[in-house]
């Protein structure tokens, strides 16, 4: 007894076969009409060259013959075969609904690959694939016309769309709306393709970009540029105090430290509306389609300033730890962490949520760019998976 899936695929393949037969017969009927009216152009049959004196395809033969010829060429372009696995899956889902059959298991089938040596490609289709493809087609209806304008704008701007990541598409689509001063539509979902060649015919490789993602990106870009207009003059002034050779290497932590030092020495430079800074990332970290800037809030600057002022507050107990552990001061971060935990455990010192220790680094660096202390707070001391220090990066040893 046939399963539901066997009944579904058999019915779908029969429909495709009937459609192909219709196309073939319709073209043959047109060719007969064309030949009966003494049409001379080749229509794709092997005997054409022998029986008819061929003329060029663009030569005119009169209104009726030219009409027949145009329709014959139209049928050459009609393909009843699904050309992707997704198309085949949707046909299966609609046929299952038509036959009132439940489709639960994957179906092994094939689709038209268009290759001379291997015209059909094997694939496996599922009900989930069909639903995703149906959603994709619906999303294209929502955004298709607008996407055409976005695509033309990108082409005019000489921006390649080949294998763009989702984040890049979000940024570029947002830039389109900002550049053209267009309001974002209420109901729109973009589905740009991430081209993976033949793999794109076996599964959906399109990104899904929602209205909320674009709206958020537009707001971020606008806010960033507005903030830069206010704060870039101050950042440029601060950078004049730094060796120009280091400008291209400054990272997030360096900028936070520089801003904290400046805020401490010249608080009047910071106006009330300077709530966030967006210094540029090093060129080596730039992405092709991105704002390529850091986001640093005044809260982060003030927090760093607190650390800078308090970094000697634990000097006495740190010294005791070194004496107790018989260690010299040149310890790596993980060694400091182990020493502090061991000392606190041995001396019954509770590590509370507000506990913090400042351990000196084993290498002094530019004090304007670096705190020169490891920061060990409650999380650093109590959690097993420790990443980088809260406010410092070890990837800046060039300074």
N, C-alpha and C positions, 0 to 999 in steps of 0.2 A: 504494500500500500504506500502510495506517495506521501511524503511529508508536505506540510504547508509550504516550506521553502522551495521544494521541488516543483510544486504546482505554480508558485509565484514566478520563478525564473523561467519555467517552460512557457507560461503565458506571455511574459515580457519578450522573450526571444521570438515567439510566434508573431507578436505585434510588430517587432522590428523587421522580421522577414517579410511580412505583408506590406509594410511601408516601402521596403526596398523594391519589392516586385511592382508596386504601384509607380514608383519613380521610374523604374526601367521601362515599363509599358508606356507611361506617359511620354517619355523621351522618344521611344521608338515610333509612336504615333505621330509626334511632331516631325521626326525625321522623314517619315513617309510623305507627309503633307509638303514638306520642304522639297523633297526629291521630285514629287509629282509636279511641282511648279518650276522644275528645272533649276533648283538650287545647286550651285557648283562648289560650295565650300565643304571641307572635310568635316564630318560629324563624329569621328572617332571610331568608325567601323573599319576593319582590316581591308575590306574590298573597295573602300572609297577611292584609293589612289589608282586602282585598276579601271574602275568604271567611270570616274568623273575626272575632268580636267580641273585640278584644284586651282582656286584663286585665293588671293590674300584675304585674311579674316576681316580686315578693315575696309575692303572694297564694298561699295553699295550695289545692291541688286534690285532695288525697288522697295517700296514701303512694306508690302506683305512678306516678301522673302527675308527682309531685314528683321521684321518682327518675329518670324519663325526662328530665325538664327539666334536672336537675342534670347528667346525662351529656351532653345536647345542648350545654349551655354549656361543659362540659369540652372537647368537640371544637372549640369556637370558639377555645379557647386553645392548641390543639395546632398546632404549625407544623413541618412536615417539612423546611422550607428551612433550610440553614445561615444563621445571622444574622451571621457574621463570616467574614473571609477565612481565619482560623486554623482554624475549624471545617471549612471546605471543604477545606483542605489536609490535615487529619487524615483526612477521608473518602477523599481520593485516596490517601494513603499506605496505609491499610488495604485499599483496593481493589487497589492494586498488589501487596500481599502476598498477598491472596486469589487474584489471577490469576497470581501468580508472574511479574510483569513488573518489569523494572528501570526506576525513575523517576529520570532524571538532569536533564532540562531543565525550565525553568519552564513552567507551564500558565496560559494566559489563560482566565479563567472569570468567574463572577459569584456574588454572594451576596444574600440577601434584605435589602434596606435598610429596608423598611417604610414607604417614602414613597409618598404618593398619586400624585404626578406621576412619580416615578422609583422604582418598587418594587424594582428590581434594580440593584446597584452593581457596576461592573467591578472586577476585581482580578487580580493575578498571584500564584499560589501555587507554592511550592517544597517539595522534600523537607525542606530545612533548617527551613523554617517549621513544617512538620508535626511534626518531632522536638522543636522548641522548645515547641510547644503541648502536645505529649504530656508533656514534662517539667513544664510549668506545671500541668497537671491533676494530675500525681502530687504536686507540691509542695502543691497545694491540699488534697489528702487528708491530708497530714502536718500542715498548720497551720490548716486551715479552721475547726475547732471552737474552737481557741484564739483565732484571729483574730476570731471573733464576740465573744468576751469583751473583747478589746482594743478593738474598735470601739465596743461599748456603753460601755466606760469612757471613751473619748475623747468620745463624745457626751454622756455625763453630765457630763464636765468642760468641756463647751462648746468643744471643740477641733475646728476644721474640718479635714477630711481631704482637701479639694480641692487637688490638685496639690502635695502635699507632696513635697519632694525626698527622695532615699534616706537622706541623713544625718539628716534630721528624723524619718523613720520609725524608723530604728535607735534614735535617742534616745528617742522616745516608747514604743516597744515595750520598751526596756530599763527605762524608768521604770515601766511597767506591772508588770513582774516584781519590781522593787524595792519598789514601793508595796504590792503584794499579797503580798510575801514568798513568791513561787512559784519553785520550782526550774525551771531551763531544761531543756526536754525534750532527750533525747539526739539524736533524729533529727527535725529540724524546719527547714523553709525557708519563709520568709514571701514572699508575692508581692503586696504591696499595689499598687493601681493608681495610675498617674500619669495622671489623666484628661485626655485631649486631644480629647474630643468624638468626632466621626466618625472621626478618625484612629485611635482606639483599636480600631475595627472592622476596620481594614485591616492592622494589625500589632500585635504584643504591645508594650504600653507599660508593662507591670508591672515594678516593681523586683524584683530578686532579692536577698534578704537572708538570709545564711547564719547558721547557729548560732554559728559562730566570731565573726562580726561582732557579734552581739548579746552574746555572752559577754564579748568584749573591751570593749564599751561599758559593760556592767554593772560590770565591774571598775574601769574608769576613773571612772565616776560615784561608786562607793563610795569608791575611794581618794581622789578629789578632795575629797569631803565630809569624810572622816576627817582629811585633811591640813588642810583649812580650819579644822576645830575646834581644831587645834593651833597654827596659824600666824596665823589672822585677828586675834587679840588683838595680836600684834606688828605686823602690817601696819597696823592701826588706830592704834597708837601712833606708827608712823613717819609716817603721813599727817597727824597733828596738827602735824608740823613743816613741812608744805607748805601753801601758800596754798589755802584751801578752794575758790577759784574754779577752781583747776587740777585738782582731783580728778577731774572728769568727763572730762578730756582726757588723763589719764596712759595711756601705751601700754607695751608690753612693755619697751622699752629704758629708759624712765624708771624702771620698777619695779626692773629689774636694777641700775641705778645707785644708786637709793635704798637698796636692800638691801646693796649693796657698801659704801656710805658708813657705814651703820649697823653693819655687821659689823666695819668697821675701827675705829670709835669705841667700840662697845659689844659686843664679842664675847660677853660673858656673857648677852646677851639671847637668843642662839641656842642652844637646847637640842639635845642629841644627836639627838633624834627628829625634828627639823625638817630634813628632807631635801629637801622640795619645797614650793613656795609656789604658790597659785592665786589671785592678785588678779583682781578683776573687770575685764573689758574696758570701754572707754568705751561709754555707752549707744548712741551712733551706730553702733557696730560690733556691737551685739547682734543675734543671730538669734532668731527667735521660739521655736524649740525646740532649745535648746542649753545647755550649761553656761555659756557666755559668760565663761569665765575663761582666763587665761594659765597656762602651766605653766613654772615657773622652778625649776631645781634648784640645790642649794647649790654644785655644781661650776661652774655658770654664774656664780653670785654671786662665788665665789672667783676665777674667771678675770677677771671685770671688775675686781676689787680689784687683781689683778696689773697690769692695764693702767693703772689709776689711779695706782699707785705708780711705774710705769715710763714714764709718758707724757713725762717730761722727759729720759729717758735718751738720746734721739737729737737733743736740741736743738742740739748743736754741729755735727753733720754736716748737719742740716737748714739751719742758718744758712749753711754753706759752699755748699750746693746753691743757695740763693737768690742768693748773691753770684756764683757761677759762671754761673747762668742769667739773671742780671740781672733778677730778678723781685722784686716786693714780696711781703709775707707774705699779702696778701689773695687767695689762690688758691682756685678751686673744686676739688672732689675730683678730677675728671678731669685738671685742670691739674697738681695735685700728683703724680698718678700718672705723667704723662708726664715731669715734671721728674725724679722719682726714677729712673725707668728710664733716661732719657738720661744722667744724671749717673753712674749705676753702669756704664753701657756705656762712657762716655768714660774713666772712671778704672779700668776693669777690675775692678770690684767684683762678685763673684759673688753672685747672689741665691740663697741656700740655703733649705732648708725651714724653718729656724728664724729666718730673717731677718725683722725687723719694724722699721718706721719709724712714728713718731708725728708727724703734720703738724698744726700748729695750725689750727683753723677760723678763718674770717675774721669770725666774730661770736661774742662771748662770751655764754654763756647760763648759767642757774642751774647752778652746779657740782654741786649735789646730784642734779640730774636729767640732767646731760649730762657726758660726758667732755671735751668741747670740743676733741677731737683726732680727726682721721681716722686710722684704723688701716690700715696697709698691710703685709700679711703676704705670704708666698710666693705664695699663690693670687691675692691681689688684684693682684700685680705681674706675674704670668706668664700669667694666663688672659685671653683676649680679651673674653669676655662677662662683664662685671663688673656685678653688681647693686648693692644697697645695701651700705654698710659693714657689717662683721661685727657690730659692737655698737651702731651708731648708725642712726637714721632721720632723713632730711631732712624728713620730714613732721611736724615739730614746731616750726616756726619761731615759733609763737605764744608760745613761752617765751623 
